[in-house]
Amino acid sequence: MSLKGKTIGVALTGSFCTYEKVFIEIQKLVEEGALVQTIFSDAAGSINSRFGRAETFIEQAEEMTGVKPMMTISEAEPIGPGNLLDILVLLPCTGNTIAKLANGITDTPALMAAKAHLRNDKPLLISISTNDALGMNMKNIGLLMNAKNVYFVPFGQDNPQKKPNSMIAHTELLIPSLEAAMEGRQYQPVIQ
């Protein structure tokens, strides 16, 4: 399946350590001919960290995609009624966002984008990055794995000795995961 001409939403949440890989994948989507609309969670759009400044990431997203990022809940809400996206990926998706999504909480632009998009019976792809995937968030991941139109970029433990509950998506598998989700199937194996 070609991504050319597809409108792909990329909602960034606060796992800043993954942003280098995230922006590599955004660039690949643009090179594939996709129209990319970024959405920043409140944390992603405002927190400066040792990995970079929020303002720099926002500018980089707009420069790469040619589209102004959505930064507020009210900017993300029209995704649903306007049927604006073919697919939405939460990239990266923190444990906080996973927990809120699994429990119906919509208090950030990224979560509003997900809620609004899912109402159109279209695929939502999750690229997890959480230190508690095998802890408190396992139940939420399980709930989302069984939710209609929700798919995952394959993921695995990133540092079993020092962070035994931590899991992270294999972002290099984003494009085949997007293609599979758009065909209504989970790219396999999901745990790698």
VOVEX-801000 format. One record per residue: x, y, z of N, C-alpha, C in turn. Coordinates in steps of 0.02 Angstrom, whole numbers, padded with zeros to 5 digits, always signed. Layout:
REM residues N
XYZXYZXYZ ...
REM end
This chain:
REM residues 192
+00042-00059+00000+00000+00000+00000+00045+00062+00000 +00027+00109-00040+00064+00172-00043+00033+00222+00006 +00076+00262+00037+00052+00314+00082+00044+00380+00044 +00060+00381-00020+00055+00442-00059-00016+00468-00059 -00023+00531-00041-00089+00563-00040-00131+00548+00021 -00107+00504+00065-00144+00489+00127-00130+00545+00177 -00180+00562+00216-00173+00612+00269-00162+00576+00334 -00102+00584+00361-00082+00549+00422-00072+00599+00478 -00108+00588+00533-00098+00628+00592-00043+00597+00635 +00002+00638+00660+00054+00615+00705+00048+00656+00769 +00024+00624+00823+00015+00658+00887+00075+00642+00931 +00112+00694+00949+00171+00686+00992+00152+00697+01064 +00174+00651+01108+00167+00660+01180+00236+00666+01210 +00242+00667+01276+00303+00689+01309+00361+00642+01318 +00368+00590+01280+00427+00547+01286+00484+00575+01244 +00515+00628+01271+00563+00668+01232+00624+00629+01210 +00643+00577+01246+00701+00537+01228+00693+00502+01161 +00632+00497+01136+00619+00463+01072+00614+00512+01013 +00616+00577+01026+00601+00626+00973+00649+00622+00914 +00711+00606+00925+00757+00600+00868+00731+00548+00819 +00710+00490+00844+00682+00437+00801+00614+00458+00772 +00574+00493+00812+00508+00515+00789+00515+00560+00728 +00561+00608+00731+00568+00654+00675+00598+00621+00613 +00638+00569+00623+00661+00529+00566+00601+00497+00531 +00555+00471+00570+00496+00438+00541+00448+00488+00509 +00441+00547+00538+00399+00599+00507+00428+00616+00438 +00493+00623+00435+00526+00639+00371+00513+00583+00320 +00516+00521+00341+00502+00464+00296+00431+00467+00269 +00383+00485+00313+00313+00490+00291+00306+00544+00238 +00338+00601+00248+00336+00655+00199+00368+00632+00133 +00424+00597+00138+00457+00571+00077+00415+00520+00040 +00372+00484+00077+00326+00436+00046+00268+00470+00011 +00262+00536+00020+00208+00573-00012+00146+00582+00030 +00152+00565+00095+00095+00574+00140+00088+00648+00158 +00028+00668+00172+00014+00734+00200+00013+00725+00276 +00058+00757+00311+00065+00744+00383+00042+00805+00423 -00005+00791+00468-00030+00841+00515-00006+00822+00585 +00038+00863+00614+00060+00849+00682+00013+00881+00732 +00009+00847+00790-00030+00871+00846+00016+00864+00907 +00023+00915+00946+00066+00913+01006+00023+00910+01069 +00039+00863+01113+00007+00863+01179+00030+00925+01216 -00003+00940+01271+00018+00998+01311+00091+00992+01332 +00111+00933+01355+00181+00922+01377+00228+00930+01318 +00212+00898+01262+00256+00902+01203+00264+00973+01178 +00212+01012+01184+00213+01080+01158+00240+01133+01206 +00257+01112+01268+00278+01164+01315+00339+01147+01358 +00359+01085+01362+00414+01066+01407+00480+01065+01370 +00529+01101+01397+00598+01097+01373+00633+01044+01415 +00672+01002+01382+00707+00949+01417+00779+00945+01393 +00816+00898+01420+00885+00890+01398+00888+00865+01325 +00832+00844+01298+00830+00820+01229+00813+00876+01179 +00794+00934+01204+00780+00990+01160+00725+01035+01187 +00716+01090+01152+00666+01140+01171+00600+01126+01134 +00545+01135+01169+00479+01125+01139+00471+01167+01076 +00490+01230+01080+00484+01275+01023+00522+01250+00962 +00579+01221+00973+00619+01193+00917+00583+01134+00885 +00554+01090+00926+00518+01033+00899+00456+01055+00859 +00421+01105+00883+00362+01131+00848+00383+01160+00780 +00435+01199+00780+00461+01228+00718+00484+01173+00669 +00518+01123+00695+00542+01068+00654+00484+01030+00622 +00431+01019+00660+00372+00984+00633+00341+01023+00576 +00333+01089+00586+00303+01130+00534+00348+01134+00472 +00412+01140+00483+00459+01143+00427+00459+01078+00386 +00458+01022+00420+00458+00956+00386+00394+00943+00347 +00338+00961+00377+00273+00942+00348+00242+00997+00305 +00263+01059+00317+00232+01115+00282+00163+01132+00309 +00145+01103+00367+00079+01113+00397+00089+01135+00470 +00051+01186+00490+00054+01210+00559+00029+01156+00607 +00068+01140+00659+00044+01090+00707-00018+01112+00744 -00059+01065+00763-00116+01078+00807-00090+01078+00878 -00106+01131+00915-00077+01140+00982-00128+01143+01039 -00192+01143+01022-00244+01149+01073-00299+01097+01062 -00337+01085+01115-00393+01039+01110-00443+01064+01057 -00456+01129+01056-00504+01156+01008-00479+01150+00936 -00413+01151+00925-00387+01141+00857-00392+01068+00836 -00387+01021+00884-00389+00949+00868-00460+00923+00861 -00508+00954+00894-00577+00929+00895-00608+00921+00825 -00596+00965+00776-00626+00957+00710-00601+00895+00671 -00550+00861+00695-00527+00800+00662-00585+00751+00653 -00629+00747+00704-00685+00700+00700-00739+00722+00652 -00772+00778+00665-00827+00798+00621-00804+00814+00550 -00742+00836+00542-00716+00852+00476-00687+00792+00440 -00683+00734+00476-00655+00673+00447-00588+00689+00413 -00543+00722+00451-00483+00752+00422-00426+00704+00408 -00424+00645+00441-00366+00600+00435-00385+00532+00408 -00339+00501+00373-00347+00431+00353-00326+00385+00410 -00275+00406+00448-00251+00368+00505-00217+00417+00552 -00217+00400+00617-00183+00440+00667-00135+00394+00705 -00074+00418+00716-00026+00381+00757-00006+00424+00817 -00009+00394+00876+00018+00425+00936+00091+00406+00939 +00135+00453+00924+00207+00439+00913+00249+00494+00944 +00278+00483+01001+00274+00426+01046+00211+00431+01089 +00192+00375+01118+00134+00373+01162+00158+00354+01232 +00155+00401+01277+00178+00390+01346+00128+00347+01385 +00151+00322+01441+00107+00285+01486+00049+00326+01510 +00060+00390+01522+00007+00435+01543-00047+00440+01489 -00027+00446+01427-00075+00450+01372-00111+00384+01362 -00074+00328+01368-00105+00262+01363-00160+00254+01416 -00144+00272+01478-00192+00265+01533-00254+00307+01522 -00244+00368+01501-00301+00413+01489-00343+00389+01430 -00311+00368+01376-00348+00344+01317-00389+00282+01335 -00359+00236+01372-00394+00174+01391-00453+00187+01437 -00451+00244+01472-00504+00260+01520-00548+00319+01500 -00544+00337+01436-00590+00387+01409-00578+00458+01431 -00517+00474+01450-00501+00542+01472-00473+00581+01413 -00501+00640+01400-00482+00680+01342-00463+00750+01366 -00401+00757+01390-00381+00821+01419-00318+00851+01388 -00298+00826+01330-00242+00856+01293-00260+00856+01219 -00225+00896+01178-00238+00895+01106-00228+00826+01075 -00177+00789+01098-00164+00722+01070-00222+00675+01085 -00248+00677+01147-00304+00634+01164-00368+00655+01128 -00379+00720+01120-00437+00743+01082-00432+00719+01010 -00372+00722+00981-00362+00698+00913-00381+00624+00908 -00358+00584+00957-00373+00513+00956-00448+00500+00962 -00480+00533+01010-00552+00524+01020-00591+00545+00958 -00574+00604+00932-00609+00630+00873-00599+00585+00812 -00538+00559+00804-00523+00517+00746-00559+00449+00751 -00559+00419+00810-00590+00353+00818-00665+00354+00804 -00698+00411+00813-00770+00414+00800-00785+00402+00726 -00735+00408+00683-00745+00399+00611-00732+00327+00589 -00724+00281+00638-00713+00210+00623-00650+00200+00581 -00599+00239+00596-00535+00235+00561-00480+00215+00609 -00424+00190+00583-00372+00162+00626-00332+00214+00666 -00318+00194+00728-00273+00230+00773-00214+00184+00787 -00154+00209+00775-00093+00170+00786-00057+00199+00846 -00035+00155+00891+00000+00176+00952+00072+00153+00949 +00117+00200+00960+00190+00186+00963+00212+00200+01035 +00210+00148+01076+00220+00159+01148+00292+00175+01167 +00297+00213+01220+00361+00229+01251+00345+00244+01324 +00350+00192+01366+00331+00200+01436+00374+00157+01482 +00392+00185+01538+00431+00149+01588+00389+00101+01629 +00323+00102+01621+00281+00058+01662+00235+00013+01620 +00258-00005+01560+00217-00049+01518+00205-00117+01550 +00255-00144+01584+00247-00209+01616+00229-00202+01690 +00208-00142+01709+00186-00128+01777+00115-00104+01776 +00104-00045+01804+00036-00018+01811+00000-00008+01744 +00036+00001+01690+00003+00015+01626-00012-00047+01584 +00009-00105+01606-00005-00166+01567-00080-00175+01557 -00120-00161+01608-00193-00169+01601-00221-00122+01548 -00193-00061+01545-00217-00012+01495-00197-00032+01424 -00136-00058+01417-00114-00083+01352-00159-00140+01330 -00175-00184+01377-00220-00240+01362-00289-00217+01339 -00316-00167+01373-00381-00139+01353-00378-00111+01282 -00324-00075+01267-00318-00045+01200-00305-00097+01147 -00270-00150+01164-00258-00203+01114-00323-00237+01093 -00372-00233+01136-00437-00264+01121-00489-00213+01097 -00469-00151+01087-00515-00099+01065-00520-00099+00989 -00579-00083+00965-00591-00080+00893-00550-00024+00861 -00519-00040+00805-00480+00008+00764-00417+00034+00798 -00393+00000+00850-00331+00020+00884-00277-00032+00869 -00220-00009+00846-00164-00052+00827-00100-00026+00859 -00049-00067+00860+00015-00049+00891+00073-00057+00844 +00120-00010+00847+00185-00022+00817+00218-00075+00861 +00248-00127+00832+00280-00178+00875+00327-00147+00926 +00328-00178+00985+00367-00150+01040+00399-00205+01081 +00447-00185+01123+00481-00233+01167+00516-00196+01223 +00546-00235+01267+00583-00206+01323+00644-00170+01295 +00658-00111+01322+00715-00073+01298+00776-00078+01343 +00767-00097+01406+00824-00103+01452+00803-00147+01510 +00797-00214+01499+00769-00259+01549+00806-00260+01616 +00872-00249+01615+00910-00252+01678+00898-00190+01721 +00900-00131+01692+00894-00069+01730+00822-00044+01736 +00781-00059+01686+00711-00037+01685+00666-00095+01665 +00656-00144+01709+00621-00206+01689+00549-00197+01668 +00516-00142+01685+00446-00132+01665+00440-00089+01602 +00496-00064+01577+00495-00016+01521+00490-00052+01453 +00448-00023+01410+00443-00049+01341+00440+00011+01293 +00465-00001+01233+00467+00052+01183+00453+00021+01114 +00420+00060+01073+00403+00037+01005+00465+00037+00961 +00464-00007+00912+00516-00010+00861+00494+00038+00805 +00511+00102+00814+00486+00153+00768+00507+00142+00696 +00560+00104+00685+00580+00089+00616+00528+00047+00580 +00480+00019+00617+00425-00020+00588+00361+00022+00581 +00368+00088+00586+00309+00131+00582+00272+00123+00515 +00308+00129+00460+00273+00128+00395+00238+00062+00382 +00270+00003+00391+00231-00058+00381+00174-00066+00431 +00182-00038+00492+00128-00041+00541+00070+00003+00520 +00084+00062+00492+00032+00106+00465-00005+00071+00408 +00032+00042+00363+00001+00009+00305-00044-00048+00327 -00021-00088+00376-00062-00144+00401-00125-00117+00435 -00118-00066+00477-00176-00038+00513-00227-00010+00463 -00203+00021+00409-00249+00047+00359-00285-00008+00322 -00258-00068+00325-00292-00127+00296-00333-00164+00348 -00336-00137+00409-00376-00168+00462-00343-00226+00497 -00276-00228+00498-00242-00283+00531-00182-00258+00572 -00165-00297+00623-00109-00283+00666-00045-00310+00634 +00006-00267+00626+00071-00290+00601+00100-00338+00654 +00126-00394+00631+00149-00447+00676+00223-00461+00666 +00258-00487+00718+00233-00496+00785+00232-00429+00822 +00181-00420+00865+00173-00357+00899+00223-00349+00956 +00243-00403+00988+00294-00401+01041+00358-00430+01011 +00410-00387+01011+00474-00409+00981+00530-00397+01030 
REM end
